[in-house]
Structures are given as C-alpha cells and as structure tokens.
Amino acid sequence: MSKTFRFHKVAEHLNELSFGENNIAITEFNGRKICVGKFNDKLFAFAHQCPHAGRVLAAGYIDAIGNVVCPLHRFKFNISNGRNTSGEGYYLKHWPVEEREDGIWVGEEERGLFGR
C-alpha cells in the first residue's frame, strides 16, 4: 500500500525561511514547530526537538554526511529517513518537502479510518 500525503505550505519562498550557518530553519507546520534543513541543495523537514532529551535541533547542525546532530548529547539522525545513526535507538520524526513555484510545502501522511 502506497502512502498518500496532504501538503501544507510553510513558506511563500525559500528566502522566508531563516537558515543559520548550520543550514537549519524553524517554521510552523500544521500548528506545530518543525525544522527545515538544507543539505546538498535539497530540503528536509524534521522534528523541532530531539526525541531523546527535547533539545531544539535548530541549535545543532547538519554534519558532512547528512546527519542532524543534537546540540546536547550529539545524538545523530539521518536527515532523509530519521534513523538514529549514533546507536542510541531513537527515531527522528521527518516529513517530505516539496519546493514548488508557489512556495515550500511539507507533507503529512493521510490516515484512513482508525489511523491506518
């Protein structure tokens, strides 16, 4: 069964997102804060806080191989799939991103009856 997504606009243009030197910006998505990161000229959306200790991930950085690194304990998460790459067993929530002519859009998986 393939996943379907409902996309929400998070910015009119890429310039609206305030990327720091770490290439991570904070924006609103469906009523909550999330991070949008840039890596290898692609955009990625992931959770605002680390799943381990809740530190804001925009205060961390993206390393040379595409891991989001938490600023507190340096836990690492693959920017494209959310998998914990430093071995602690956590998972970073992430969403698909589309850069379109009319803005930046982040997708949320549509769920059917009973959350399936």
Secondary structure, DSSP 4 states (H G I P E B T S, - for coil): ----EEEEEEESSGGGS---TTSEEEEEETTEEEEEEEETTEEEEEESB-TTT--BGGGSEE-TTSEEE-TTT--EEETTT-BBSSSS--B--EE-EEEETTEEEEEEE---GGG-
